[in-house]
Amino acid sequence: MEDLPNILGGLLDTRGAAAPPPATEVTAASIPGRLSGLLDQALFESVIAGELTRLAINPEVGPFLDGLVELLGQVLTYRWLALTAEASGVEVSFAHVHPSDQEQSLAEVAETLQRIDDDGTVICDTRAQKAASGPAANDELDRFIWNLDVGRSATGRFAVCVDRRECTPSERHVFEVVRRELAAPVRALLLSERAQQLARTDMLTTLWNRRQGLEFLEQSFSAYKRYGHALSLVMLDIDHFKKVNDTFGHHCGDQAIQHVANVLRTTCRKADAVARWGGEEFLLILPSTGSAGARVAAERIRQRLNATSVKFDSGEEHPITVSAGVAQCDDNGYEAALSRADQALYVAKERGRNRVELG
């Protein structure tokens, strides 16, 4: 057993310790220290993995990312870090930068995340790339970006930047550990976001469903009460929809609903919310908009639909018009505004359809 120290030393080398193998011969006295170092490293990696897994238990993106920043802030010093992931139409993008240098840092994040490399490891190391340029390289930022393996149909990237100094080997190791252990939590986060997206989306139109529309309306009305900004609603309904179903079939009726939804999606402002309220009826929620502005918006939508036709799968085209009722919220509550918008819609129907009425 005289060769036991050297045999164990060789096994330790194959373990892949972060430090290079010693130049001197391994002795029995050095083995406990090296074993201790490997155990410390394994314990550190286990703690990081456990903390990231714990964060992923929370299905909300915000708390997960806040927890990630808190965790990394305890073990690293960085200028900024960024995380982006996408799967099945769900995207999570996040950057943590210092408020005093936010604009410049966000520009660096955007530029860094555009870099692509096929090997999936470090694909951006500014200092390494410019080391040949001489002393000027000392002023460069040390930036690193890794691909995240988050599934067959998912992609992700994790990027960090160390501010105007060379990244130490221990920091690089921490970055690599975090990158490796991030994959599973990010995958779980994307799945959770996808489930929540399906829960608030109307399957036929991909607009918000009634539940999500009502939730946004409650939030918007709370903001109106707090800040006094105007808030208006538009209740919109497809004219003679039953005739479309009876004449062309329910499949064509679905296509008519999708046609109106697409016009609403492309015509409304980004700040506005559009929900399928039920059947062939839609609700538009217009923050910071009075009744006059809401009427203009509804009229714009009516005119655009009036100038187009829905094209069915059979190739046949059919004109589609809508009627709309507009109401501005007041201190009586959003339920009262909904009722007035619905009554105005009824008046528009009674007065010949394809028109907008104010409630």
N, C-alpha and C positions, 0 to 999 in steps of 0.2 A: 504493500500500500504506500510505498514511498512516492509514487507518481500521482497520488490523489490530488495534491494541490494543483498540479499542472492540468489534470483531467478536468477538475472543476473549473479552472480558469478558462479552459477552452469552451466549456459549456456556457459560461457566462458571456463569452465573446459572441457566441451564436445567438444569444438572447437579444442582441442589438442594443446594448447600452448606449446612452447618448455620448459618453466620454470615449475617446479613442483608447485602444488597448494599451496597457502600460509597456514601456520599453524594457523594463526590467522583468526578470523571471517572477512568475506568480509564486508566492509563498503561502504557507498555511496561515500566517498572521494577517495577510492581506485579504483573505477570502471573506471573513465576516463583514469587513467594511464595505466590500463591493456588493455583497448580498444585501446589506442594509440600504445601500444606495438604490439598488434595483427595487427593493420593496417600497422605499419612499416614493420612487417614481411611479410604481404601479398604484400605490395608494392615492397619489395626487391625481392620476388619470381617472381612477375610479370615482373620486369625489367629484371631479368635473362632469363625468358622465352621469352620475347620480343627480347632480343639481340640474343639469339640462333636461333629464328625463322628468324630474319633478316639475319643472317649469311647463313642460308639454302637457301636463295633466289639466292645466287651465286652458279651456278651449278658446279664450279670447285672445286676439292678436296683441292688443295693447298691453295687458299684464305680462304676457310671455316676453315681449320685447323689452319691457321695463325691467323684468327680472334678469334677462340676458345682459343688459347694460350693467346692472348692479353686480352681477356675478363677475363679469370680465373686468369691471373697475377694481375689484379686489385683488386681481392677480396680474393686471397689465396696466401699462401706461401708454396711451395711444392718442394720436391727433384726431382720428375719426375711425369709425367702423361702419360697415354697411352689409346688409343682407338682402338678397332678393331671391324669390322662388316663385314658380308658376306651374300649375297643373290643372287640366280640364277647365280652362277659362278662369280659374281663381289665381290671383296674383297677390303676393305679399312683398312689399318693398319697404325698406327701413334704412335710415341712416342716423347715426348718433354723432353730432358734431358740437363743438363748443360755440355757444351763442355769440361770443365776441368776434368770431371769424366764420360765421355761418355761410355767407355767400361764397367765399373762396373755397371753403371745405366742400360744400355741395357740388361746386363745379368740378373739383378734383374727384369726388365720388362718381359723378356721371361719366367723366372721361375714363376713369379706371375700369368701371364695369363694362365698358364697351370693348375692352381688350379680350381677345379670344385665343385659346390655345387648345390643341387636341389632346394633350397628354393628361389633362385633368389635375395637374399639380399646380405649382406656383406659375402663374402666367403673366405676372407683372412684378418685376423687382427693379424699381427705378435706379437704385444705387448700383446694382450689379450691371445693369445695362449701360450705365454711364461712367463706370469706374475707369475706363480707358481715357476719359476726357481730362484726367488730372485733378488738381486741387479743387476745381470748381464743383466736382462731384460732392464735396462736403456740404454744399448748400442744398443738395437734392433731398427730397422726401423719400423715405423708405416705404414703398407701397407693395403690398402683396395681395394677390387675389387667387382664390381656389374655386374650382367647380365643386358643387355639392352633389353627391350621388343620392338623390332623394326618390328614385323610382324610375321605372321604364318610361313612363309618359310625363315625368316631371323633370324640371331643370332648376338649378339653383346655383348661387354664387355667394361667397363670403369674402369680404375684402377688409383689410385693415391698413392703417397708415401710421407709422411712427414719425414723430415730428423732428426733422432736421438732426437726426443722429442715427448711427448705425444700429440696426436691430441686433440684439444679442442672441447667441445661440439658444439660451434658455427661453427667450421670448418667442423665437421662431418655433421652438418645440411646443410651447403653450398654444400658439396659433394653430399649429397642426393638430394638436389634440382636440381643440375646440372645433375645428373644421370637420374632423372625423366624427366626433360625437354629435354634431349638429344635425346630421342627416336624418336620423330617426325622429327627433322632436319636430323638425320642420315638416317632415312627411305627415306626422300626426296633425300638425297645425293646418296644413293644406286640406286634409280630409275633413277636419272640423269646420273650416271656412266653407268648404264645398257643401257640407250638410246644411249649414246655416243659410247659404245662398239659395239652396233648393227650397228651404222652408219659407223664404220670403219672396220667392219669384213665382209668377204665373207661368205655368209650363207652356201654354200655347203661344204667348206673346213675348215671353222673357221680360216683361215689365214687372214692376212690383205687384204683388197680390193685394187683396183688400186688407189683410191683416197688417202688412208692412206699410201700406199707404196710411192706414189709420194711426199707426205708431208715429210715422213722420208728421202727420197732421197734429197730433198731440204735442210733439216737440216744437213744432213751428208755432202753435198757438201759445205755448209757454213763453217762447221768445218774444212773441207779439206783446204779451202781457207785461213782460219784463222791460223791454226796450221801446215799445211803442211803434215798432215798424209795421207798416200795413201788411195785411195778409189776405189774399183772395183765393176763391175756389171756383173751378169751372167743372160742371157736371155735363158730360158729353155722351150722346147716344147715337148709334147708327140708325138712320132712317129706313123704314120698311125692311127691317132685317128678317122678319119672319117670311116675307115674300122671297128673299134670297134663298133661305133654307128650303122652302116649299118648292121653288122652281128649279134650283140647281143642286140641291142636296146639302146635307150638313157639312160635308167636307169642303164644299165651296164657301159655306158660311164661315167655317174656320179660317179660310184664306182671306175672306173679307175682313174679319177681325184682325188678322195679322197685318193686312194692308194698312188699316187705320192705325194700328200700333206703331208701325214703321214711320208713318207720317208724323205722329205725335213725338216719337223719339228724336227725329231729325229736325223738328220745327221748334220744340221747346228749348228754353235756355238750360244751361247746365245746373243752375241753381234751382230750377223747378223740379217737381216730382210728378211722375205720371204713374198711376196705378190702374189696373183693370179692376173696376169696382164690382162687376158681376155681369155675366152674359155678354151683351154687346155695349155695356156701359163703362165709361172711363171717368176717373177723377183726376183733375189737374190741381196741384197745390202750388201757388205762386207766392213765394215769400217776397217781402219788400215791394209789393205791387198793390195798388189801389184798384177799385172797381173799374175805373176807366181804362187803365193799362191792361187789366185782365180781359176786358171786353175786346180790346185791340188784339190781344194774343189769341183769344178764341176765334175772332173773325179771320185772322191770318190762317189758322188751321182749317176753318170751314172752307175758305177760298181755295186753299191748296188741294183739299180733298175733292172739291167740286170740279177742279180742273184736271183731275186724274181719274183713272178707272182701275179696278182690280182685274188682274189677268188670271183666270183659273188655269188649272193644269190642262184642261181640254183645249186651251188656246183661246177660248171665248173671253171677251172682256165685258165688264158690267160696271156702270157708273155707281159710285158710292157717295152719299152725302150724309152729313151729320147735323144734329141740332144740339144747341148748347145753352146752359143756364149759368149765369155768373152771379156770385155773391161775395161781398167783402165781409170779413170777420169783424165783430165788434165785441163789446164786453159781455154780451149775452151768451157767449160761448161758441165753439166751433160747430156744435150740434145744430144750433139755430142757423148758422151760415150754411151748413149742409142742407138743411130743410129748405131754405130760401133758394139755393141753387137748384135743388130738385124741382121746386115749384116753378121756377123760371124755365127750366127745361120742358116742363109740361106745357107751359104757355107757348113756347117755341113750336112744340108739336101741334098744338091746337091752331096756331096761326099759319100753318102750311108747311112746316119743317124746313130744313136747310137754312136755318137762321139762328141768331144769337139773341137771347133776351137777358135783361138785367133784373135780378131779384132783390 
